[in-house]
Amino acid sequence: MDDLHKQLRSQAFAFEEELADLRHTLHQHPEPGWSEFQTSKTLKSQLANDGLPITKETAGTGFYLDIKGEHDGPVIAYRADMDALPIQDRKEKPYASKRTGFGHLCGHDVHSTIAYGVARLLYNNRHELNGTVRVFWQPAEEVTPSGAPLILKEGVLDEVQAIYGIHCDPTQPSGCYSARPGAETGSFDTFEVDVEAPSTTHSARPFEGKDTIWIANQIIQHFYQMIGRISDVRKPAVIAICSFHAGDALNVIPHHASFGGTLRTMNEQLRQQLREYMTDITRQIGKINGVDARIRLGSGSPSVINNYQLYRYMRTLIESQLGDEKFVEREQSIGAEDFAFYTERFPGLFLRVGTAHSPETSYPLHHSRFDVDERVLAPASALMAYALMRHLRDRVLHSKPAVSSAEPLLSEQ
């Protein structure tokens, strides 16, 4: 472990208790996307108390600050998300959520806390910083539309050469880190389908009208069957129907049925192909059956694409500083993450931080008892501050590409 990393770790462990206290405060007061008012206030107050630069607001409840080094260099960015989920926190812990129906069950409180630690370490060591790190806290990662497009629209990252971010990983032991080059997550699209008939129909005589539930089920079966029949089985894709609503009476076929769900892929061309198929099949089945069948497709995030050069650089840093066994090449995830909007525009690296140490800290993301091993807060803060400082010192990317790059062997995401 080199002297700079040792120095950062020592400093981080010196305020380890403050990191845990901040995480507890955020965890007790979860707020959903676009409503992170108290979360933002708490973080900004903590930063101000430590004498960090004045924060600037963006994207509603979001904000950012620049840590400017004493030596010239490019601008790179570090992102944290802040929002919670509409899920009841069922942990029996003193820091469990105090807000009924909401909980930090995806670790965004941890991400925000580590970003605070990163900012504090960078500021305290700005005499060794060759450039500027823009640390920003983004609202609304869990909802659609999400916060990343608005961050980009408002120009927060216009000067940025590269971007880094992290996410909790309860499938890996504490102290381990994982990433993969190229496509790291799936794209995410929502859909809602409505089937509308002229009138209700008596359940004894369905032939006299239109059976909207039967017609809706035809559409659903076509949707499910398109994976592996319309799509190439070598390219991952998942479709899930998550809601279905129709009728109230047990002897009346309703005039309206609706259902909805999500579509996820790892390939942009396949994503567009399946969206077009879903639109066509909905309209055609409706026409064949003489009803009005409509689909509304929501456009969520694309796939996170990890820049190969940044992936290789981060892997080398982790293995050299912590040991080969502390880095794990991550398998592709079909889950979505709106960090993807940033990697569409800039070279980026999305790193997973292992947070599992016991059964209590091994529940999956979005589980009602999700929790983390808080001993990762200080070392993860130190590692990310170290990586950002080394990136600027070593000039990993000498120019700002138009888009994120991956090596040719990763060209088919």
Stockholm file with secondary structure:
# STOCKHOLM 1.0

chainA/1-413         MDDLHKQLRSQAFAFEEELADLRHTLHQHPEPGWSEFQTSKTLKSQLANDGLPITKETAGTGFYLDIKGEHDGPVIAYRADMDALPIQDRKEKPYASKRTGFGHLCGHDVHSTIAYGVARLLYNNRHELNGTVRVFWQPAEEVTPSGAPLILKEGVLDEVQAIYGIHCDPTQPSGCYSARPGAETGSFDTFEVDVEAPSTTHSARPFEGKDTIWIANQIIQHFYQMIGRISDVRKPAVIAICSFHAGDALNVIPHHASFGGTLRTMNEQLRQQLREYMTDITRQIGKINGVDARIRLGSGSPSVINNYQLYRYMRTLIESQLGDEKFVEREQSIGAEDFAFYTERFPGLFLRVGTAHSPETSYPLHHSRFDVDERVLAPASALMAYALMRHLRDRVLHSKPAVSSAEPLLSEQ
#=GR chainA/1-413 SS CCHHHHHHHHHHHHTHHHHHHHHHHHHHSCCCTTCCHHHHHHHHHHHHHTTCCCCEEETTTEEEEEEECSEEEEEEEEEEECCCBSSCCCCCSTTSCCSTTCBCCSSHHHHHHHHHHHHHHHHHTGGGCEEEEEEEEESCSSSSSCSHHHHHHTTTTTTEEEEEEEEEEEEEETTCEEECSEECSCCCEEEEEEEECSSCEETTCGGGSCCHHHHHHHHHHHHHHHTTTTSCTTSCEEEEEEEEEECSCTTEECSEEEEEEEEEESCHHHHHHHHHHHHHHHHHHHHHHTSEEEEEEEECCCCCEECHHHHHHHHHHHHHHHCGGGEEECCCCCSCCTTHHHHHHSCEEEEEEEEESSGGGCCCTTCTTCCCCGGGHHHHHHHHHHHHHHHHHHTSSSSCCSSCCCCGGGCCC
#=GC SS_cons         CCHHHHHHHHHHHHTHHHHHHHHHHHHHSCCCTTCCHHHHHHHHHHHHHTTCCCCEEETTTEEEEEEECSEEEEEEEEEEECCCBSSCCCCCSTTSCCSTTCBCCSSHHHHHHHHHHHHHHHHHTGGGCEEEEEEEEESCSSSSSCSHHHHHHTTTTTTEEEEEEEEEEEEEETTCEEECSEECSCCCEEEEEEEECSSCEETTCGGGSCCHHHHHHHHHHHHHHHTTTTSCTTSCEEEEEEEEEECSCTTEECSEEEEEEEEEESCHHHHHHHHHHHHHHHHHHHHHHTSEEEEEEEECCCCCEECHHHHHHHHHHHHHHHCGGGEEECCCCCSCCTTHHHHHHSCEEEEEEEEESSGGGCCCTTCTTCCCCGGGHHHHHHHHHHHHHHHHHHTSSSSCCSSCCCCGGGCCC
//
